Amino acid sequence: MLAPNKQKQAPAKQASTSSTSLYTNKNLDAAIAHLELAARFDCKAAVFGKRYWHARVRQACLTTGITPPQLRRLQRLLATLNAG
């Protein structure tokens, strides 16, 4: 009979929402569209809450190579979240 594996597995790393971006300037437009839609829905149904969406938008703002129009969309989204 084989002994069970006694090695501990390292915990899975979670994506950081404070200092890095998971996005690239090539996929950021789709991510912004998703954030705009999902945050608008969440403001009505409160699944994740404002803090979560703020963190996601701030994370997207850290994307390397972000363009001025992309940054303006994210700033508008932050303003909307702050107003709501």
N, C-alpha and C positions, 0 to 999 in steps of 0.2 A: 504494500500500500504506500502511495506517495504522500509525503508530508505536504500539507497546504502551504502555499506561499505566505511566508511571514513578513515579507517586506511591506513597509508602509508606503502607500502611494502619496505622492505630493499632491496637495490640493490644487485644483484647477485655478489658473490665474484668471481673474476677472478683468475686463477691460477698464482701464482708468478713464474716468470722465473728467479728470481735473487737469492733466498736464500733457496729454497726447491726443491725437486725433486718429480715428480708425479710417478716415476718409482720405481720398486723393482728390486733386482738382478735377479729375475725370469723372468720378462718381458722386461728387458733392452736389451737383444739381438735383440728381434723383434723391439723395438723402435729404436735401432741403425741402423738396416737394413732399416727401414722406413726413418730415417733422411738422411742416405747416398743416398738413391734413390730420395727422395723429394728435397734435397738440390742440387743434380746434375741436376735435371730437372729445378729447380727454377733458377739456374745459367744461363740456356739457355732462359727461358721464363720470368724471373723476376716478379714473382707473389708476393712474400713476401719480398724478399730482404735479403741481407747478415746479417743485424742486427738481424732480426728475427731468422735466422738459428743459428747465434752465440749464442743467448740467449737460444735457445732450446738445443744446444749441451752442453753449460755450465751447464744448468739445469740437464741434464742427467749425467754429471760428478759428481754431488753432490749426486748421488744415494748411499744410505747406502749399504755396502757390495759389491760394484763394484769390479770386478776382474781385475787383471792387463791386460789381453787381451781385455776386454771391454774398459778400459781406453785408451789403445793404439789405438783402433779403433776410439774412440772419438777424440783423439789428432790428428790422421791422418786427420779426417774430418775437424777439426779446421784449420789445415795447408792447406788443400785444399781450404777451404773458404777464408783464408787469401791470398792465391796465385791467386785466380780467380778474 
